[in-house]
């Protein structure tokens, strides 16, 4: 992969100085003035990040752009800003002022101020550690601190407004998103030759890893530097992948035998270091790290990393303690991914049924090269409903290989009930007839005035109970997911969360809990698609503060299915999947009504939506496959609905009974297969597994039916508690 990279090495017969080339480092390729510019660039980038975090808590920064880009930025155009007082919109002015006052009161609340304080403390501690570590290598600590102060006097880099997804080449979208979200900071280092810029970025990645973690803040800093140096985002992603493989390869060499041998030689080696008999490589490591590192490492981890254009000694020195401990490397990767799939998950499965992380590519790699698929970043995809077991993973195969991708499995039966109910309903005669009446009104008009067709309301029980139960389970799954991430199930790596429908609800619940527990530095980006969740500024402000990178709300104002199933919830707080989020700086709102015809389409259009918004890492072949499946499913859905309308001569009640039986049969069939599979995996024979699975599924469903009515009623009565106590009602 890296053979053509400008910083890769090949034997050069004309150079005559291969050893010198292999020992390149920041101090050899950069002049003193350039090293000073590098620390200043890092200080400026962290200052931009600091300012962006503060903007989240500024009630006047709503993220709404002005109509003229060359004017000073303001968040809302004043309703009295007109040359003719008689034409001023008094109602709009009053509404604008009320919204401003509400935001000011919300931001001033104790809980928000406490969150802001904790976030700033975490960020400042991280920034100080980064500047100190970089200063140790390229300048003095005092110089780095001085440049941190200089950076605070720099003019803030403006953020461009959220944009609507437009058709273009995927690679161009991704690079444009990098430039818009992380505008280049002016630096003379951009004029360096590409090979040097690559080595600089690679060295900084190793220095950040030497802090013994790779937080979401560190990742965003590298994105700022990538943009400012004029490199591509693919360049950074490939370097991260190479470093991940290099770390794991070196850690594998630290076998028990080697560790034992290392301990036996420790005293002898230590004496040699103390009397100045260290090798040239070891002495160089001391100069770089300010501490001792075993010569074994310079020949191990250093050689692996040195293959990227950096000298072996410098690479080992930049990594610091990370280069000397398989334990630290294991901790970085969550014990090589074992925490996300091993015993740690057993505890969570007791709180949320079937809870677990499923590797997206588990079935596509031999065990002997499993570590080839480990990455420095983690992506977790969360489905919002299911009609088949494979849909836990299938929508997330679109996530590319630059991230270690997992699918979240949770509450299989509840999601199957909802998915089967939803797909059965939208293909029914009742929905076909009702939808022609519904489209005469806007979704919010139907919600606020209760203008749903009577025929649709008569069959609503097919959907209402499954949705209420699944929504409650999704909230619980979000709480458990938050606990897993805070306890570092993913290791010390940044996480990106993507979910559609109730999967987005899981993310919403997860981030709320993480905000309560001050879980900063863990989440890189989140994408909530068609979220059945409130649109209150207080909740989204909390979410925004937890995420270092992008927060994207994908919505469809014409999503009548979402509007219908959410009608019994607290709609006065808005519905994120139906509207944009106003009042919080840094939220990207993407309207997909031209692409997505209904809520059930999200299952097949997730990859296409991620492509449109410039999501960083996608598998283009999987996206194309998903788009083909979307078209096939749409044709099948339309055909079944037309057939149902032609054949239907039953009352709404009879149709509802038929649909509920069909939903129950589909769910039972899938659950039987899933339970049998688990039992066979535990050692049961095929016949025994089938018998036990049948007993478990049918026994459990009889209990669930007796509880379903009371569960649904309890959920509907507590919907208003979905939101924080200080959330302000919103007018839809």
TIDRENLO-763982 format. One record per residue: residue in three letters; x, y, z of N, C-alpha, C in turn. Coordinates in steps of 0.05 Angstrom, whole numbers, plus 5000, padded with zeros to 4 digits. Layout:
// residues N
alaXYZXYZXYZ;...
This chain:
// residues 732
unk501749765000500050005000501750255000;unk504050245014505650475018508150484999;unk508250304981510650294964510950534947;unk508750674940508850904923508751164939;unk508551144965508451384982511051524980;unk511051794981513551954978515551905001;unk514551805024516351765046517151475049;unk516351295030517251025031520051005020;unk521550795029524350775021524750545002;unk526450584983527450374966530450424964;unk531850214957534750244955535550434932;unk537050624940537850824920540850804916;unk541650704893544450654887546050914885;unk544651134879546051384875546351544901;unk544851474922545051624946547651584961;unk548451324962550851264976550851315005;unk548451375016548351435045545751345056;unk545251085053542650965061542350985091;unk544450945107544250945136543251225145;unk544351425133543551695141540651745134;unk539751645111536951675103535051535122;unk535851305132534151155150533951285177;unk535851455184535851575210534751855210;unk533051915191531752175190529852215214;unk529752465223527952535245527152825241;unk525452925259524553195257526853395260;unk528853315276531153495280533053495256;unk532953295239534753285216533453395191;unk530853385188529553475164528553765166;unk528253865191527254135195529354315207;unk529554555196531354755208530154855234;unk531754975251530755085277528255265273;unk528255435253525955605248523555445241;unk523955235225521655065217520554905241;unk522354815258521354675282519754865300;unk520655115301519055315316516355365303;unk516255365276513755395262511855155267;unk513054925270511454685275510054705302;unk511554775323510254805349508155025349;unk508755235334506755455332504255355318;unk504555205297502255095282500554915301;unk501854755316500354575335498854745356;unk500254955366498955135385496555275373;unk496855365348494555495334492255305330;unk492855065322490754865317489254795343;unk490654765365489354705390487754945399;unk488555185392487055425399484455435384;unk484455355359481955335343480055135356;unk481154905364479554705377478354815403;unk479954955418479055085443476755275438;unk477055445418474955645411472455505402;unk472655295386470355145377468755025400;unk470254925420468854815444467355035459;unk468555275461467255495475464755585460;unk464955575433462655655417460155485422;unk460655235430458355055436456655165459;unk457955315477456555415500455855715498;unk456155825474455456105469452556115459;unk450756235474447956245464447556415440;unk449456585433449256755409450356615385;unk451756395388452856245366450956005360;unk449156045341447155845335447855675310;unk449955765295450655615272449055685247;unk447255885249445655975226447256185211;unk447956145185449656345171448056595163;unk449556805158448357055147447757015118;unk446157195106445457165078447757255060;unk449557435070451757525055454357425067;unk455857265053458257135065460457335071;unk460457575058462557765064461957945087;unk459557925099458858075122459857935147;unk460258085169461057955195458957755202;unk459857525212458057305218456257365242;unk453757305239451857325261450157075259;unk448757015280447356755280444456775270;unk443156995276440357025267440057315258;unk439057345234438557615223436357745240;unk436957995249435158135266432558205251;unk430358155263427758195250427258495244;unk428558675259428258965254430459085236;unk432158905225434358995209433259055181;unk431959295178430759365153430759675150;unk430659765127430660065122427960175127;unk425860015126423160115130421960005155;unk421760165177420660065202417859955199;unk416360065180413559975177413359695167;unk415559595154415459325143416859125162;unk417659215185419059035204417058815214;unk418058575216416458345225416558335256;unk414558455269414558475298414358195310;unk412658025298412257765309414857605308;unk416357625285418857475283420857595303;unk420857855306422657985325422257875354;unk419657865362419057775389419857475392;unk419357325371420057035373423057005374;unk424557165359427457155360428557225387;unk427457435399428457515426427757305447;unk425457185445424756975464426556735462;unk427256665438429056435434431856505445;unk432756755442435356825452435356815483;unk433256915495433056915524432956625534;unk431456455520431256175529434056045527;unk435556095506438255985503440056085525;unk439956345531441656455552441056325579;unk438556285585437756155610438755865611;unk438455725588439255445587442255425591;unk443855595577446755575579447755655607;unk446255825621446955915647446255715669;unk444855495662444055305682446455165695;unk446155075719448454955733449554705719;unk447754545708448754295695450354355670;unk449554555654451054625630453754755638;unk453754925658456255055666458154855678;unk457154655692458854445703460054275681;unk458454225660459454065637461654225623;unk461154485619463154655606465754655621;unk465654685647468054695664469554435661;unk468154215663469553945662470853905634;unk469453995613470453965586472954125582;unk473054375593475354545590477754435606;unk477254325629479354205645480653975630;unk478953805619479953575604481553665580;unk480553865565481853955541484554085548;unk484654255568487054385575489254195585;unk488453985599490353785608491553645584;unk489753575565490753435540492553625524;unk491753875521493354055505496154105518;unk496254135544498754175558500553935554;unk499453695555501053455552502153435523;unk500553515503501353505475503653705471;unk503253955479505254155475507854095489;unk507653985513510053915528511553685513;unk510053485504511353265490512753355464;unk511353515449512553615424514953795430;unk514653965451516854135458519353985466;unk518953755478521253585486522853495462;unk521553455440522853345416523853555397;unk522253755391523053945370523954215381;unk523154285405523954545417524254495447;unk524354705461524354685490521454705501;unk520954605525518354635537517554925540;unk519555095547518955375551518055505525;unk519355425502518555535477515755445469;unk515155195474512455105468510355245484;unk510955295510509055445527508655735517;unk510955855509510856125499509156145474;unk509355945456507855945431504955885436;unk504355745458501555695465500255965472;unk501756145485500656405492500356575466;unk502256555448502056695423499556605407;unk499056355408496856245393494156365402;unk493956425428491456535438490856805428;unk492856935416492457205405491857185375;unk491856945364491256915336488256955331;unk487657045307484857075299483656795296;unk481256755306479956495303479556425274;unk479856175268479256075241476256035240;unk474856165221471956145221471055865211;unk468855775222467655525213465655585191;unk465755435170463855465149461155345157;unk458955445147456355345155455855065145;unk454154915160453354645150452254665122;unk452754465105451954475078450054245072;unk448454285052446754075043448253885025;unk447853625027449253435011448653474981;unk450753494964450353524936451853314921;unk450953234898452253024883455053104875;unk457052934877459752984869461352724872;unk463852724863465452494867466052454897;unk466052204906466352154935468952264946;unk471152224932473752314943473752614945;unk472552754926472453044927470753144950;unk468553004956466953074978468453055004;unk469952835008471352785032473553005036;unk474953065015477053265017475853545022;unk473653595009472353855013471353885042;unk470253665053469353665081471753725099;unk474053605093476453665110477153955109;unk477054085086477754365083475654545097;unk473154465095471054635107470954605137;unk471254365147471054325176473554395191;unk475854365177478454425189479954605171;unk479154865168480355045149483355065154;unk484955065132487855075135488755325151;unk490655285169491955495183494455575168;unk494855835164497155925149499755845163;unk501455715148504055635158506055595135;unk508555685139510555645118511255355114;unk510455185133511054895130509554775106;unk507454905097505954795075507654795049;unk509754955048511454975025513654765025;unk513854605046515754385046515154175025;unk517154025016516553814997514853605011;unk513353454994511353275005512553065023;unk514952965016516252765033516752865061;unk517553105063518153215090515553255105;unk513453355092510853395105509753135115;unk510152925099509152655107510552565132;unk513252605133514752515156513952675181;unk513452935177512553095200509952995211;unk507952935194505352845203505652565217;unk507252395205507752135216509052155244;unk511052325246512352365272510452465293;unk508752645286506752755305504852535314;unk504052355296502352135304503651965325;unk506251905321507751745341507951895367;unk508452155366508652315391506052315406;unk503752335392501152325405500652055418;unk501551845404501251575415502951535440;unk505151675442506951645465505551735491;unk503351885488501851965512500251725523;unk500451495510499251245518496251235513;unk495351405496492551395487492451545460;unk490251495446489751645421486851745423;unk486651975437483952085443482752205418;unk480152265419478852395397479952675392;unk480952805413482253065410484753035393;unk486352835399488752785384488152745354;unk486052595349485352535321484552795306;unk482952955319482053205307484453395303;unk486353405322488753565318490153475293;unk490453215288491753125264490253195239;unk487653215240486053305217486653595211;unk486853755232487554045228490354065215;unk492253905224494953915214495053805185;unk493453595179493353495152492353705133;unk490253845141489154055124491154285120;unk492454365142494354595141496854535125;unk497754285126500154205111499554145081;unk496954145074496254095046496353805038;unk496053625058495953335053493053245051;unk492653005041489952905038489152735063;unk486652705067485652555090486252255086;unk486352165061487151885056490051835065;unk491652035062494452015070494651955100;unk493152105116493152065145491951795152;unk489751715139488451455145490351225139;unk491851235117493651025110495951005130;unk496851235139499051235159498051115185;unk495551185193494451075218494350765216;unk493450665193493250375189495950245190;unk497950365178500550255178501750255206;unk501350465221502350475248500950265266;unk498350235262496950035278498149755273;unk498549685248499749425242502549405253;unk504049625251506749615262506849575292;unk505149715306505049685335504349395343;unk502449285330501549015337503648805329;unk504948855306507148675298509348675318;unk510148915328512248935347511448815374;unk508848855382507948745407507948445406;unk507348325383507348035381510147925386;unk512248075380514947985384515647975414;unk514148125429514748135458513447885471;unk514447655464513347405475514247365503;unk513147165516513847115543516847045545;unk517846905525520746835526522447085524;unk521747265506523247515503523147685528;unk520747695540520447855564522147735587;unk522247475588523947345609526947405604;unk527747385579530447435572531147725577;unk529247905572529648185576530148245605;unk528648115623529048155652531748045661;unk532547825650535147705658537447895651;unk537248035628539348205619539148485630;unk536948535645536348815653538648945669;unk539648795688541748905705544348965689;unk545048785672547448815656547149065638;unk544849075624544349295606544349565621;unk543049565645542849815661545649915668;unk547449725676550149815683551549935659;unk551149815636552449925612551450205605;unk548850245609547750515603548950715623;unk549150635648549950825668552850915664;unk554550735655557350805651557950915623;unk555850965608556151095582557050905560;unk556450645563557250445543554950375524;unk552850545525550550485508551350505479;unk549850365463550250375434549450655423;unk550250715399549550965386546550995385;unk545150775378542250795376541050855403;unk542050715424540950765451541451045460;unk543751155454544451425462542551625449;unk541951565423540151745409537351745421;unk536451505430533851485443533751655468;unk536051645484536051815508535752105501;unk537152185479536952465472534152545463;unk532652365452530052425442527952415464;unk528152215481526052165501526552285528;unk529152345533529752445560529652225580;unk529651965572529651745590530851505577;unk530851275591532151035581530150855566;unk531050745544529450545529531350325520;unk530350075522532049845516532949845487;unk535449775481536349755453534649565437;unk533549355450531849165436529649305421;unk528649525432526349665420527049815395;unk529449935395530250075371530449885347;unk531049635353531249435331528549305325;unk526649345343524049225340521949425330;unk520649555349518649755341519849975324;unk522350055330523550275314523950195285;unk524749945280525149865252522549855237;unk520449755250517749745237516850025230;unk517050215249516150485243518050635225;unk520650565227522550695210522050645181;unk520650425175520050365147518250575134;unk517150755150515450965140517051215133;unk519651205134521251435127522551565151;unk522051455174523151565199525251375209;unk527451475220529551305230528551135253;unk529750885255528850695275529150815303;unk531350945308531851055334529851275341;unk529451445322527551665327524651555331;unk523851355315521251245317520751125345;unk522750965355522450855382522451075403;unk524051275398524051495418521551655418;unk520351705395517851865393515551705407;unk515551445404513451285417513751265447;unk516151315457516651315486515951045498;unk514451055521513850805535512050615519;unk510550725500508850555483510550345468;unk513050415462514750235447515850015464;unk515650035490516949845508515149655522;unk512549665516510649505532508449385514;unk508349125513506148995500503449045514;unk503649095540501249155556500049415548;unk501749615543500749875535499549865507;unk500849715489499749675462497049535464;unk496949325480494449185484492249365494;unk492949535513490949725524490049915504;unk491850005486491050195465488950075447;unk489249815441487349685423485149525437;unk484749585463482649435478483349145480;unk485849095488486948815490486448675464;unk487348805442487148705414484248645406;unk482448815415479648775408478048595425;unk479448455444478148245460476048365479;unk476448615487474448735506471748775493;unk471748815466469248865453467748615446;unk469148385448467748135440468047915461;unk469347975484469847765503468147785528;unk469347715551467847695576466747955586;unk468048175578467148435587464248485578;unk463448365555460748405545458748235560;unk459548025573457647855587456148015608;unk457448195622456148355642453948525630;unk454548645607452548825594450248665583;unk450748415574448548255563446448185584;unk447248205610445248155631443448395635;unk444348635626442748875629441048925604;unk442148875581440748905555441048635540;unk438748525534438848255522440248255495;unk441948065491443448025466445648235462;unk446248405482448148625477450948515470;unk452048635449454748555442455648705417;unk458348715413459448835389460248615370;unk459248635345459748425325461648545304;unk464048425301465948525281464648515253;unk464648735238463348745212464748555193;unk467348515195468748355176469748095188;unk468447995208469447755222469547515204;unk467647505185467547265168469247295143;unk470847505142472347555117475347545121;unk476347445144479147435148480047185163;unk482247065155483346835169484246915197;unk484046745216484846815243487846895245;unk489446765228492346815230493147095223;unk491447245208492147515201490047715213;unk488847625234486747785247487748065253;unk490148085264491148345272491648535249;unk491648435224491848605201489448795199;unk487348725212484848885210484449065234;unk486349075252486149255275486949535266;unk485549735277486050015269486250195293;unk487250435289487450625311484750775316;unk482750715300480150845303477950625302;unk475750675316473550485317471050615307;unk469450475291466850555283464750355292;unk462550445303460450275312457850345297;unk456750165282454250205268451950085284;unk449650225285447450135302444850145285;unk443849905280441349885265438949965282;unk436850065270434550165285432249975286;unk432249775268430249565269431349335252;unk430149105254431048865239428748715227;unk429148595204427248405193428648135191;unk431348135191432947895191435247935209;unk436347715219438647735237441047865224;unk441447815198443747915184443748225182;unk441448345187441348635185442648775209;unk443548625228445248745250447748845237;unk448848695218451548765207451348875179;unk449448775162449448845134449549145127;unk448049315141448149605134450849725138;unk452549595154455049725162457549615148;unk457049445128459249365111460249595093;unk458749805092459550045077461850185090;unk462350145116464550275130467150155119;unk469050325111471450235099473450125118;unk475750045108477749905124479650095139;unk479250355137480850545152480050545181;unk477750435188476850415215476250125222;unk476550055247475749795257472749795262;unk471249665245468349695245466949475261;unk465049555278463349365293460449445289;unk458749255291455849305292454849245321;unk453149415331452149375358449649195356;unk449748965371447448785373446148835399;unk443448865399441948905424439048845419;unk437748735439434848695440433748595413;unk434748355405434048255379431048225374;unk429648115394426748065390425148325388;unk425848525404424448785403424848915376;unk427348905366427849025340426648875317;unk426448615319425148455299422148515299;unk420948535322418148605324417548865310;unk419249065316418849335304419349325274;unk421549195266422149195237419949045221;unk419048825231416948675217414348825217;unk413748965239411249115241411349355222;unk413649485220413949715203413749645173;unk415249435165415149355137412449245129;unk411249095148408548995142406549215139;unk406749415156404849635155405049795129;unk407549875121407850045098407249895072;unk406949635073406249485049403349395050;unk401849495069399049415072397249595057;unk394749505052392749665039392049905056;unk391949865083391150085101393050315098;unk395750255097397650475094397550605067;unk397150445046396950545019394650745016;unk392350675027390050855025390451105043;unk391551055067391851275086393951475077;unk396151375064398351545057397551755036;unk395551685019394651884999393152115013;unk392052055036390652265051392652425068;unk394652285079396552415097398252625082;unk398952565057400852755043399553025037;unk396953045043395653315039396553505061;unk397753405082398753575104401753535108;unk402953725120405753685128405853495152;unk408153365157408353185179407753325205;unk409053565209408553705234405653805236;unk404453865213401653935214399853705223;unk400553465213399053235222399553175252;unk402053205260402753155288401353345307;unk401553615301400453815319397453815319;unk396153755297393253775296391953495298;unk393553285299392353015301390852945276;unk391853025252390352985228391052715214;unk391252505229391752245218389152105209;unk389151985186386651855177385551645196;unk382951635199381751455218382451165212;unk382551095186383150815179385950735188;unk387850935187390550875197390650845227;unk389151015241389050995270387950725279;unk386050615264384850365271386850125270;unk388850155254390849935252393450015266;unk393450235281395850335293397050155313;unk395449975325396449795346398649605335;unk398649565309400649395297403449515301;unk403549775302406149915304406650025332;unk404550125345404950285369406350125391;unk405449895397406649745419409549655413;unk410049545389412849475383414749715384;unk413849945375415550185376416050275405;unk413950285421414350365449416250185464;unk415949925460417749735473420549765463;unk420949775437423549795425424950065433;unk423350275434424550535442425650525470;unk424150405488425050375516427550215518;unk427649995502430049825502432449965489;unk431950135469434050285456435350485476;unk433650615493434650795513436450645533;unk435650415540437250255559439850165546;unk439750085520442150005505444050245503;unk443050485500444750715499446250765525;unk444850725547446150745574448350545577;unk447850295569449850085572452150135553;unk451650235528453750305509455550515521;unk454350715534455950935546457850815567;unk456850635583458450515604460750355592;unk460150205570462250045557464450225546;unk463750455534465750635522467350775544;unk466050865565467450995587469350805600;unk468650545601470450345612472450235592;unk472650375569474750325549474550045536;unk472049965530471749715515473249725489;unk473349965477474650015452477650065455;unk478650055480481450125485481750425488;unk484050525480484650815482484450935454;unk482350865439482050955412479451125409;unk479451315390477051475386474851305372;unk472351365378470151215368468251395351;unk467351295328465351425312462751255314;unk460551385320457951245322456151335299;unk454951135286453051185264450551005269;unk448251125268445850975272443451095257;unk441650915249439151015236436750935253;unk434651095253432151045268432851005297;unk431950785309432550735338435450695343;unk437050635323439950635326440950905332;unk439751115320440451395326439451455354;unk437251345362436251385390438251265410;unk439451045404441450925421443751125425;unk444651245403446851445404446051685421;unk443551785417442552005433442651945463;unk441651705470441651625498444451595509;unk446251475492448951425500450351695506;unk450151885489451552145493450452295516;unk447952275522446752405545448052295571;unk448252025572449551905596452451975598;unk453851975575456652055575457052335584;unk455152515577455352795586455052805617;unk453152655627452852645656455352545670;unk456752365658459152245670461752375660;unk461452585644463752745635465752575620;unk464752425601466452235585467652375561;unk469452565565470652715543472952555531;unk473552625505475852515492475452235480;unk473052135480472451865471471151855444;unk469452045437467852045413468952225392;unk469652125369470652285347468452425332;unk466552265322464252375307461752205311;unk459452325306456952175308455152255284;unk453652065274451752115252449151995261;unk447152155266444452065274442652095250;unk441551875240439951875215437051805222;unk435251995217432351945222431851885251;unk432952045269432851985298430152035310;unk428851835322426451885338427151985365;unk428152235366429252355391428552645390;unk428452775414427753055415429853235402;unk428953475395430753665382431453905400;unk431253865426431754085445434754165444;unk435154425446437854535445439554435468;unk438354415492439954335515441154055512;unk439553865501440653595497442753585476;unk442253725454444153725432446653885439;unk446454075456448854225466450654035482;unk449353875499450853675514452253475495;unk450753385475451953195456454253315441;unk453853565432455953705417458553725433;unk458253785459460653825476462253565480;unk460953335477462253075481463752985457;unk463153095433464152995408466353195398;unk468653085392470953255384470653335354;unk469453165338469253215309466553295301;unk465353145283462853215270460453105285;unk458353275288455753185297453753245275;unk452653025263450953055239448252955245;unk446253125240443453045243442253025215;unk441652775207440452725181437452705185;unk435952875171433052875175431452895149;unk428952825151427152835128424452945137;unk423853195130421353315139418853185128;unk419253005108416952865097416752575106;unk418052515128418052235139415452185155;unk413352105140410752065153410651825171;unk412251625166412351385183413451465211;unk415751615211416851705236414851885251;unk413552065236411652245249409352085261;unk408451875248406251715258406951555283;unk409251415282409951255305410851425329;unk411651675324412551855345410352035356;unk407952005345405752195351405052195381;unk405351975395404651955423406852045442;unk409152115430411352215447411052515451;unk413052625464412852915471413753075447;unk411953115428412553245403413053545407;unk412253655430412853945435415754005437;unk417453795441420353825442421553785414;unk419953745394421053705367421853425363;unk422453355337423353085330425853125312;unk428153035321430653085307430552965279;unk429252735275429152605249427352735229;unk425852945238424053095221424853385216;unk426853475230427553765229430453805234;unk431354045227434154125234434354205263;unk436754195273437254275301438254565301;unk436754745313437555025314438655085342;unk440255305343440955405369443555305381;unk444955125366447455015376449555025354;unk451755155359453955175339455254905336;unk455854835312457254585306455654345300;unk452954375298451254155289450854175259;unk451553965244451053955215448253835210;unk446553975196443853875190443753815160;unk442953565154442853475126440053385120;unk438753525101435953455093436153255070;unk434953015074435152805053432452735041;unk430552925042427852855033427752795003;unk429752894988429752834959430852554954;unk432352444972433552184969431951964982;unk430752025006429451825022426451865021;unk425051675011422151695007420551625032;unk421851475051420451395075422351285095;unk421451245120423151165142424450895137;unk423050705124424150445120426350445099;unk426750665084428850675064431550715076;unk431750815101434350855114436050605115;unk434650375118436150125120437950085096;unk436950165072438450115048439950355037;unk439650585049440850835039442950955058;unk443650815079445550915098448150985085;unk449250795069451750835055451651075036;unk449451095021449151315002449051585017;unk447751595040447551835055450351915066;unk451851715076454451765087456351865065;unk455951765041457551855018456952145012;unk454452215012453652495006454752695026;unk454952615051455852805072458952805075;unk460352655058463252655059464352495083;unk462952285091463852105112466652005104;unk468452005123471351975116472051705104;unk470951495112471951235104469651055096;unk469351005069467150835060468250635039;unk466950405038467550195018465650244995;unk466750354973465050434951463550194938;unk464749964937463449734926460949654943;unk461249664969459049604987456849814985;unk457550064981455550274978453950224952;unk455350154931453950104905452049864908;unk453049654922451349414927448849494943;unk449149654963446949734980444949904963;unk445950074945444150234929442450054910;unk443749844900442149664883440049514899;unk440749434923438749304940436449494947;unk437049754950435049954957432949974934;unk433949974910432049984887430349734885;unk431549504889430049254888427949244910;unk428749324934426849324957424549514952;unk425149744940423049944935420949834915;unk421949704894420149584875418449364888;unk419649204904418148994918416049104937;unk416749314951414849444970412449554955;unk412949694933410749814917408949594906;unk410149384896408549164884406849034905;unk407948974929406348844950404049024960;unk404649294961402549474970400249484950;unk400849494924398849504904397149244904;unk398549024907397148764908395248754932;unk396248854955394548854979392149034976;unk392449254963390149434959388049314940;unk389049164920387149034901385548814914;unk386848664933385648434944384148484970;unk384448724981383348785007380348835007;unk378848675021376048725025375248695054;unk377348715072376948675101376748945114;unk375648945138375549185154378349255165;unk378649495176381149575188381949385211;unk380049315227380549135250381548865240;unk380348755220381148495209383948515197;unk384448745183387148785172389248795194;unk388548935215390448955238391048685250;unk388948515253389348245264391248085245;unk390748105219392347955200395248045201;unk395648315203398348415203399848335229;unk398448335251399748255276400547955276;unk398847795264399547505261402047475243;unk402047625221404347605203406947695217;unk406747915232409148015247410047815267;unk408247695281408947495302410247255289;unk409247165267410346925254413146985244;unk413647215232416247285222418247305244;unk417547435266419347465289420047195301;unk417947025305418446765316420346605299;unk420046615273421746455255424646545258;unk425146815258427846915260429046855287;unk427446885308428446835335429146535339;unk427546365327428046075328430846015316;unk431346135293433946085280436246195296;unk435846435307437946565323438546395349;unk436446315363436746165387437945895382;unk437145765361438245505353441245525347;unk441945735333444745785327446445815352;unk445445965371446945995396447245735411;unk445045575412445145325426447045125413;unk447045125386448944945372451845025377;unk452245285378454945385384455945305411;unk454045265430454745195457455044885461;unk454544735439455044445440452544275437;unk450144395434447744235432447544115404;unk446243885402445743765375443643925361;unk443343875335441444025319438643985329;unk437843735335435143685344434643795372;unk436643775389436343875416436244185415;unk437844305398437744595396435044695386;unk433944555366431344635356429144615377;unk429244395392427244355413427344565435;unk429844615444430144815465429545095455;unk430345145430429745415419426745465417;unk425345255408422445285406421145335433;unk422145195453421045225480421645505491;unk424145605486424845865496423346085482;unk423246075456421946295441418946305446;unk417546075445414646085449413946135478;unk415646035496415146085525415546375531;unk417646495520418146785526416046955513;unk415146885489413147055476410447055490;unk409746825502407246815517407346995541;unk409747015554410047195577410047485567;unk411447535544411547805534408747915527;unk407047735515404447825507402847915531;unk403147775554401647855577402548115589;unk405048185583406148435594406048665574;unk405548615549405848815529404149065533;unk401649015540399849245543400749435566;unk401449315589402349475611405049615605;unk406849475591409349595583409049835565;unk407249805545406750025527405650265541;unk403650215559402450425574404450575592;unk406150415604408150535622410150705606;unk410850605582412750765565411551025556;unk408951015547407651255538407451465560;unk407051375584406651555607409251685616;unk411451565608414051675617415651805594;unk414451835570415851955548416852235554;unk415252385569416052655574418552675591;unk419352455603421852455619424252385602;unk423952375575426152305558428352525559;unk427552755567429252985563430153095589;unk432253255589433353375614431353565626;unk431453595652429453755666429454045657;unk431754145649431754425641431454465611;unk430554265597429954295568427754485564;unk427954655544425954855537424154745515;unk421454765518419654675497420254825471;unk419954695449420454815423417854805407;unk417555015391415255015373415954875348;unk414454675341415054515317414654675292;
